[in-house]
């Protein structure tokens, strides 16, 4: 069976530009990444319908590996065939890989992460807003980092290689074994999954997966909130309940203020994600630098 679409649903160059724009907004883990594709491809550009987007997402949730990248490959294949899937999947990974390589190199060279920590102090609340938005978007529409570790590990123990060569090789190898199999899963399985799209029984079963997706994203949002806004947690153990809860006494006023600003920019002002991330990163940098003696 061929995996090629009969023709480009949209012009290929236009699709490449769109996937590049999406790749620059892949923050917040799978939840935020799926939300970006939902907003860009379904709501703004209307290149793919909501039902078909959900069908692809449900299939990708069944596969091992990074489901957001698999979804990008699937939608890219639907829009422009194999070359569309290759471009979408590659662009989806490339910016994040380069960013992590750069951050890893900064850490290895200077061993001083104060600036990076300051930037992420602002980006964390912005990501929390992104994930919260993802919960709302996916729920409303649907119910009808290992690279850094590999780089540092290979740098510390490169064997007979130069430490930088070993670090780069370790990071690239991790990226390869994590993301390359996704292309095979989609190109081999998507044609059969598309044939089942109008099968009522299969569609009903896959729809149940969407509910699980919403639950996973909601759990991720709570995790982000707990570790972004609070400095410490405690275990609540009472009868059948065994919960890890944030300690209210350790709430961070700065993180809370930046989070409120990020939520306003996301839900009220509806600013683009890159603008929100940039402003929040600057806010985090400013607050950390101003707090220094």
Secondary structure, 3 states (H helix, E strand, C coil): CCCCCCCCCCCHHHHHHHHHHHHCCCCCHHHHHHHHHHHHHHHHCCCCCHHHHHHHHHHHHHCCCCHHHHHHHHHHHHHHHHHHHHHHHHHHHHHHHHHHHHHHHHHHHHCCCHHHHHHHHHHHHHHHHHHHHHHHHHHHHHCCCHHHHHHHHHHHCCCCCCHHHHHHHHHHHHHHHHHHHHHHHHHHHHHHHHHCCCCHHHHHHHHHHHHHHHHHHHHHHHHHHHHHHECCEEEEEECCEEEEEECHHHECHHHHHHHHHHHHHHHHCCCCHHHHHHHHHHHHHHHHHHCCC
